Amino acid sequence: MAKPVWKGTLSFGLVSLPVALYPATESHAVRFHQLQRGTTDRVRQRRVNERTGEEVPFEDVVKGYELGEGQYVVVEPAELEELAPGRSRTIEIGGFADLSEIDPVFFDKTYYLGPGDPATAKVYQLLVEALAHSGRAGIAVFSMRGREYLTAVDSTDGLLELRTMHWSDELRDPRQEVPGLPSRRRDFNRTELATAEQLIDMLTVGWDPDEYHDTYEERVRALVEAKAEGREIALSAGEEPEATDLTELMDVLRRSLDQARTENGGRTKDGGRAKGGGRTKPAAKAERPVRSVRSVKSAKSAKSAKAVKSAKSVRAAEPAEAVEDLASLSKTELYRRAAALGIPHRSTMTRDQLQYALKAAARPRRNLKRAS
């Protein structure tokens, strides 16, 4: 069980709630020591004076901000400590923002925000439910480990989560950073667009993070185990795919559709297994962008509010009295029912939001009109 990295109080309005902060993720990367080739001698890093080559004691190391070549403003560690923000005792929510309005690029690291006192469980549960139904996140600034953080507190799967965020001036302008971006003018025709959308629809799956894994880490571990046993394994980087020729775009799209139909093996649009058909797992790639691992959950939260609101406009596929006790169903079963009702954005919803969306979709049409 993880130890809390911070304890304090979460406050909104006049309500105060003791909370504890826990890391939500951990690294499983294979760690190596540096050795001198041909030996088992560890290689150590030392602080060395660039000019004299002599080792410098830690207490003699200061900070230097470079103004120009060879010109520095020297800052003592004690001076920085005086400027550093003290440890916050309170996460004070200054307001609540719609998650759909927050670009996932702002989110950095996620923490679980658990109750700090069992006696306040009711207040904790109340905030969890209120945030889940509102689709909003509490925005707060607090200090931890000598740094000040912009944070968003939201509700996911029955608990509170705190996400540290980047400040607005830390984001780069993609139009300045990414060369060769095409203009917004359409250089494709409607047939190409429709075919591409059909291909996306054919390859649509329900989001299941357990289906994806770090194949690079697995290969590294396999290499280490093989070498420990005195075996050699063949390594291959594989072939790089060639860019699609624009003159063959339509043909490639059609062939991709045919391949998707063949590989689907009866897979339904929502990613479940069709009766009598198999489901093929998507091929895991050797490397995936870091953001695909880190920010999927952030993107899920950012779309959750819109998803729940969209569910209110869906016509019920069965009468309200036929709806079972949704609280007893697993998230997988809730997702299947949401797919059967055609609830949009269902793959971005948490378990609580799936329940809420299903209840909203099952209400009589007249009630939906009145609630909207």
Secondary structure, DSSP 8 states (H G I E B T S, - for coil): ----SEEEEEEETTEEEEEEEEE-----------B-TTS--B-----B-TTT--B--GGG--EEEEEETTEEEEE-HHHHHHHS----SEEEEEEEEEGGGS-GGGEEEEEEEEES-GGGHHHHHHHHHHHHHHTEEEEEEEEETTEEEEEEEEEETTEEEEEEE--GGGS--HHHHSTT---SS--S-HHHHHHHHHHHHHT-----GGG---HHHHHHHHHHHHHHTT---------------GGGHHHHHHHHHHHHHHHHSSB-TTS-B-TT---------S---HHHHHSHHHHHHHHHHHHHHHHTTS--SS-GGG---GGGS-HHHHHHHHHHHT-TTGGG--HHHHHHHHHHHHS-HHHHHHH-
